[in-house]
Amino acid sequence: MSIAYPIVSWGNGTNIYEVNVRQYTKEGTLKAFIEHIPRLHHMGIDILWLMPITPISLEKRQGTYGSYYAASSYTDIDPNYGTPDDFRLLIKTAHYYGMKVVIDWVANHTGYDHQWTVKYPAWYRKDTAGNFTGLYGWVDVIDLNYSVPEMREGMIQAMKHWITEYDIDGFRCDMARTVPIDFWVEARGRCDVLKPLFWLAECEILDYHEAFDLTYGWEAMRGIDAYMKGEKTLAEIITILTAYTRYPIGSRKLLFTSNHDENSDHGTEYEKYGVAALAVAVFSCTWPGIPLIYSGQEKPNKKRLAFFEKDFIDWDGPVELDSFYTTLLTIRKKNKALQESASVLILATHHPDVLAYLCRRQADRILVLINFCKQDAQFHFNHPAVAATYKNLFTGEEITIPREKSFHFQPGEYAVYHITQ
């Protein structure tokens, strides 16, 4: 494969937050979300990824509001979310706080009544009868045909529109694997000329790092899901994580406990992980990669958000996990062991359900211990690289850890120790 695309300068050690505008507030508007930007900045978020804010097709719409990913236009803003000026204000507010904004880009398919279906019907895949069709069985969308050069050009022009008109900072590319990699290489080259952008691919194909800064850590998440159901061992998850460490220099994996698909289709992190929900969040924020926090996880939102209907996150009362996420996301900006070119050493814990690893870069270190299981765990490790005096990330307490040490953890208990120069 080609070498990984060098990450945009501000992407190293970054933290991403997925914004479901429709469900974020009772109003479900861009303006209503803007009020949360200062809080998210303080929490340590660097990149806001907005789910699609384009209009949704009416034909074959699912539910009352439809899927965000069945667009009827690539360049308009759904009036349910607000106006173009509202979006410009959102971008300016984020930029004021030093944050970046990336938008969801759905390049594989459109809704049935997208503007292009009338203007450029030849740009779509057709079945043997000449009808619009799709390859993946989604009932409300139809696929574009990437063998048509004019369609590719139209897609790139639509992407450039959001850069020139709104000053966005990048793209999260939906189902990126369903679009040829050579298109993404061309699109990135032509869009990055306008400004350096951040590119996130919803796929887990190594070759896509030729065009993208970041690909999804789906396999790790699915592995942890299976582990929690008793279908996989932790050792099998470690095999997946070890494979991630061997990705080309410059590539990154996106790590998360929830996102819009997971929350709506498979359940909240509390449904999936139970007592270990926060332990998995600690892993997502400290394993080499880039963490994603989904809308409301910091509240915490413990309900599945409707996908095709209007719903909302209840923000009344304190944001209970604000300090938890602020602590994790802030250390990522300060400690080099959680940034580019850090090494990771997985420690033998002599317990089938406890994960321990040491991240190192220069003098900085992060030692993470996690009991994923629902029972108490007695474990120990013995490795010369561990020996040092650390600070407990969550308590500030100083602790000297020798090369050999034993621990007793409660179900779902975790600890993060750091040396930050």
N, C-alpha and C positions, 0 to 999 in steps of 0.2 A: 504494500500500500504506500501512498504518498505520505510524507511527513505531516504531522498534525499542524493545522493552521495556527499560527502564533496568536495567543489570546490577546484581545484588546488590552491596553495597558491598565485600565482601571478594573479589569475583570479578575485580577489575581486576589485571592482571599475575600472575594465578594460574598454577599448574602442576598438571596432572592426571595421575594414575597409574591405569591400568586393572588391577584385581585379578581374576585368574582363580583363585578360591579352590580349586576342585577340583584344578587342576594346579600351584598355586603351591608346594606342598610334597609330600613323600611321604605325609604324613597327609591332606592335602587338606581341612583343617578351618579354621574361623574362629580357633580357639585357636592353631593352628600359625602362621597368618598374623600374628597379633598381635605375635609376636616380631620381625617385620620392620618394624613401624611406626616405632620410633626411628631405624632406619637410613634409612628413606625420608624421615622428617622432616629429618634431617641433609642428605640429598641435595637438599632444596629442594622436595619435593612438598607441595602445599597441599591438594589434593582427592584423596581415594581414591574411585574409582568401582568399586563391586563389581558384577561380573556377577551375574545372578540367583542368589539363594540359596533360592528357593522350591522345593518338591517338583516332580519331573518326572513327567509322565504315563507310564503303563505301556502303554496302548493305542497301537499303531503307533509305539512307541519306536524310535528309530534307535540301533543298537549296543547295548552293555550298559548304559551309563549314560544315554544319551539326550541330547537337546539341552537346554541350560539354558533355552532360549526356548520350551519346550513345557510350560508350568506346569500343575499340577493344583490349585493354590491360589494366590490372590493375597495371603494373609495369614499363611500358615504358613512355617516355616523347615524346609528339608530336613534330617532328622536326620543325613544323611551329613556335613553341614557342622558340626553342633553343635546347641546349644540356644538358645532365646531369650536366656538369660542370657549365653551366649557372645557373642552379637551385641551385647548391651548393653555388655559389657566391651570389645569392639572399638571401639564408638562412644566410650565414655568414655576409652579410651586415646588414640584419635585426637584427641579434644577436649582432652585434657591437653596434647598436643604442639601445640595450636593448629591442628590440621588439621580438615578437613571430610570428611564421608562422604556420597556420593550413591549411590543404588541404581539398578540397571537396571530400567526399567519397561516391560513388554511389553503395550501396550494394544490392539493390533490383533487379537491372537489368543490362544487358549489351547490346551492339549493336549486330546485327545479325551475324557479322563476327568476334566476339571476339575470341581470342585465345582458350578460353575454349570450344567454340562450337565444335571444332575439337578434342581437347584433351580429354575433359570430357563432352560429350553431355548428359550423365545421370545426370549431375548436374542442368539441366534446367527443368522448367515446360513444359509439353507437352499437346497438345490437344488430343481428342479421336482418331485422325488419326496419332498421333505420331509426330506432327510438333511442333517446338518451338512456345511458345505462351506467352502472358502476360495478366494480370488481369485488367489493368487500361486503356486500349484503346490507348496507345501511339504506333504510327505506326512504329517507328524506333528502338524499343527495345524489348527484350524478358526477361522474369522473371527467376530468379534463384530459386531453390527448397531448402528451408531451412530444409526439412525433411531428407536431405542427409548429414550425418556427415562429409564425405570427403569434400564436398563443403564448409561447415563451416570452416573446418581446412584450406582449401586453401585460403579462404577469410582472415582469421586471419594472415596467413603467408604473404599474399600480403600487408596487413596493416603494419605488422612489417618491411617489406622491406623498407618502406619510413622512418621509424624511424632509422633503422640501417645504411641505405645508405646515407640519406640526413639530418638526425637530425631534422626532423620536430617536431612541438610542440603540435600537436593535429589534430582533425578531425571535420569537419562540415559534418554531415551525412545526405545526401540527402534522402528525403522521409522516414525518420527513422521509421515512424509508419508502413510502409509496411514490415518491418523486425521484427521478433519476439524479444521481449524485452530480453528474456533469452540469445539470441545471443549477444546482445550489452553488457550485464553484463559480459559474458565470454570474449568478445573481449577487453573490458576495463581492466578487471583484468589481462589479459595476455600481453597487450600492455603497461600498466602502470608500469609493472615490469621493462621494459627497461628504462623508464624515466617518470616522472609525466607529464601527458598530459591534455589538455583542450578538452572537448567534447561538441559539440553543435548539438542538434537534430532539424531537420526540422520537427517538429510535435508539437502538442499542447495537448498531453496526459499526464495527471498528473503522471501516473505510470512510465513514461519513465525517470523521475528524479531519479529513482533507479540506472540508468547507466550514466545519462548525467548531466553536470554542468548547462546546459542552454537549454531551449526550446523556440520555437518561440512564439511571441505575436501576432499571426495571428488574433485572435478574436478581439483584441483591434483595430488592423489596419483596419480590415474589418468593424468594427463598426464605426470607424471614417470616412471611405469611404462612408458608408451608411448615416451617419449624414450629410456629405457635400452635398449629393444628396437629402436631405430632407426626407430620408426614416427611420431615427432613431432620437431619441432625445439625447441630451447630458446626460440626466439622465440615459438612457439605457447604454451609454458608461461607466458611473461611476459605474454601477452595475458590468460590466466586470472587471474594474480596482479593485474594492473592492474584487472580487473573487481572483484576482492575489495576493493581499496582504495576503491571507489566505493559500497560498501554504506552503508546509513544510519548516521549517528553513533550509537554505542552498541551496534552489532551486532559480533559476533566470529565468526571462523572457527576451527575446531579443526584443527590441523595435526599430522601424525604420519607415521612411517615404518612402523608396524605397529599391529595391534590383533588381537583374537581371530579375526576373519574372515580378515584378511590372512595372519596367521601359519599358520593351519590350511589355508586353501584355496589361497593363492597363493605361500606360502613366506616365509621370514624376509627381513629387509631385506638380508641378505648374499646370499641367492639372487637377489633382485630387482635390487639395486644394486651388488653386488660391491665394488670398491675405493672406490666413492663412498658406501657405507652411512653412514659417520659424517658425510660432507659433507651428505647429505640431512637427517640429524638436526640438524646445525647450522642449516640453513635452517629446519626446523620450529620450532626454539627462538628464532629471531631475526627471522623475518618477522612483521609485525604480525598478531597472533592469539593463540591460547592453545595451547601444545603438550601433546600426550598421549604419555606413555611407557607401553608395554605391559609386562606382567609379564615380568621376566627380561631385558629389553633391556640393563639395566645390568650383567648378569653378564659377558659377553653370552650369552644363550641362542641357540644357532645351529641349533636343530632345530625342526621343525614339531611343535606340541603336538597330540596327538589331540583331536578334538572330541567324539566320542561315547563315548570310553573313558577310563579313568583313566590319567593320565600325570603327569609331574612335572618341575619345573625342578631341575637339579642345582646346588645352592648350595655344594657343596664347593669349598674353595679361595677365593682372593681374588675380590672383585667388581671385575673389571678396569676397568670403565668408570665406576665410582663417581665418580672425580675429574672425568672428562669431563662427566658429566651435572650434578654438583654445581656445576661452574664455570658452565655454561650457565644452569641454573635459578636460581642465586643472583643472577647479574647482572640477571635479569629483575625481581627485587624491588628492586634498587637504582637501576637506570637508567631514567629517565622515558621514554627513547626506545623502550623496549620495553613501554610501558604505554599507558594510554588517551590518545586524541587525538594520538598521535604521527604525524608525516608520514613517508612513505617515498619516496625518490627512487631510481629505477633508473638506473644509470650505463651508458653505452655503453662496452663493453669491447673492441670491434672483434675479438671472437673468438666463434664460434658456440656454444661450449660453456662459456663462463664467465659466471657471474651475479655482478653486483656491485650492492649497494644501500646506501644511507645512510638510517638512521632518525634522526629529530631530534625533540626536544621541549625547549623552553627551551634551556638550555646543554648538555643531555645529547645525546650522539651515539653511534651504533653503526654502524660501517662493516664490511660483510661481503663477503668475496671467496670465491667457490667455483668450483673447476674440477670440473665434473661428469663430464668425459669420461675415457676410459681411456688417454689419451696426455698427454704434457707439453703445457703451454699457455703461450704467450707472449702477454701482453695488456697493454693500457694504457687509461687513462681521462684525461679532461681536463675538469674541472668545478670552478668556483670554490667550491662549497659543501663540497668535500672537504677543502680546505686547513686543517690544524690539527695539533696535537701530540696523539697518542693513546697509549694503553697497549694492548699486545697482551694480549688477554683470557687466553690460555692460558700465556703466559710471563711476563707482567708487565713486559716490556721496553717502554721508551718509544720512540716513533718519530714523527718529524715527516714528515707526508705533504703534499707540495705539491699544487696543483690538477692538475698533470699528472705522471703517474708510470707506469712500466712494471714488470711483474712476470713472473716465470717460475715456474709452479706444476707440481708433479708430478701424476700421475693421482690424482684424488680429493682433492687438497690443498685446504685451506680456511684462512682467517684471519679473525679477528674483532678489530677494534680499537674501543676505546671511550673516551669522555670521560664520566665520571660525577662530577657535582658533589656 
